[in-house]
């Protein structure tokens, strides 16, 4: 076990609008050690981005509300900090790469000025800023002489590299990457992921990678958390979650079943039936039961609890592989 960098305990987040209340995150707990990568996986609307925004305390003012739980960073409760102290942490100790580089960059400022802004905000002097800007651009594969250019003069892949340069400029301890390659083609996506991995090794930054792509998680992450309807339904090491010989949550099994297997010849994929539930009107009991092919009566009535599969028959040597499902609660009780 490494040293805990981030610890989320029983986090609850909701959005209050004029028309309804959206229950976005419902009691999740996570822990990330220094130097680790965590993959946060799930369909759109699962609560992944809300979790990331909660860490940085960037929920929409007046709408987003943390109703329970805590987030500890280096042992400090982020919810207990004043806004000025939190502003000092953003960008320097915790940085975030947002989904769309087109909306993350200011179109009327040069890319050099946008990297300089975060450096000046966090204590760099004017004399040292330009050298650091040049260094960061070269680090992400962009010639430093292009720092006087504007975002519209760069391709989508280059814009994402600039956003990554801004996020890593102050060598943060934690990088949150919210679907950083969604807008990129496959070739550029592979280049950006390889670059992020290399930079992580150089700076020794921990990372939370939010994505829909299980292949990206397999390449980048040490731990995996599967989210559904604001809950973590399965959590473990990469080996735990990706091992086909182990038991998995029906939702996890459905996600893997939706991926084409290059070793088999199949006419159709096997997607998960139905749609993700409306977070303003979540079903009773297990949130996944309306779509689950293994649904039991108890699933419709009672909320499942986390079951740790460590020590189950055939699974010795694994620790911390948890699944939130009544199926595993029954098996655990029988064993």
C-alpha angles and dihedrals in degrees: 000000000000129000114288112247100170129022123182114190124192095327118191122184131174137175117227114206132170090258106036150345117257115207098208104164121025116192105316125171126194138164128200125188126210112281094015129126119216121195114211107198134181146108123288110289095029093121100255098129092041088056090052093047090049091057090055093038090237099133113139108276115248092010109052114066132179104217099179148358136043141258116212120195114186086344094305119120104234092200089061095057125100116246092252092055091047091051089056090055096049110088095005104057101007121031133176134209107207125215102253120044089193091068096033095065127068107238095209097053127072116247089244091057091049092054090044091054095065092044094052091046091057102048108279114140123235089248094058100036099081093051090051091048090053090047094051094048092050089046092059093044101261120124109248091227087073093066090100092060128097128242094255089063092065132075122242093263092049091049089055090051089053091050089051090049090054092048093049098038094102094040095245122206092224127036120192111199112192106199091314095182102039095108095045132090119248097262095049090042090059091049093049093048092049090049092049090051092050092048091049089055092048096047096030091229122167114227141204108201115198112198148137091219114096089187091060090050091052090055099042112027142078097190132030131206119189112208128200128171093345095311134100104237097178133017134173147106120313089257092052096051098038097044107108090199093064129077117262140188110268089243092054090048089051092052092052090044089059091061118089114245109222091200094060134060110228133166096212140015120242106236123183109267122238130015135287111270123260104261088216090058109031119181121251120256116008109012091218097051097099089062100033119111090201097051117150130192092260090056090065094051113030132051110238122232130221114276118198110219093196109123096018115138110286093011102084116145095036121107133185099019102143131179127187103214138115090228091066093041088059094047091047091052091049093049 
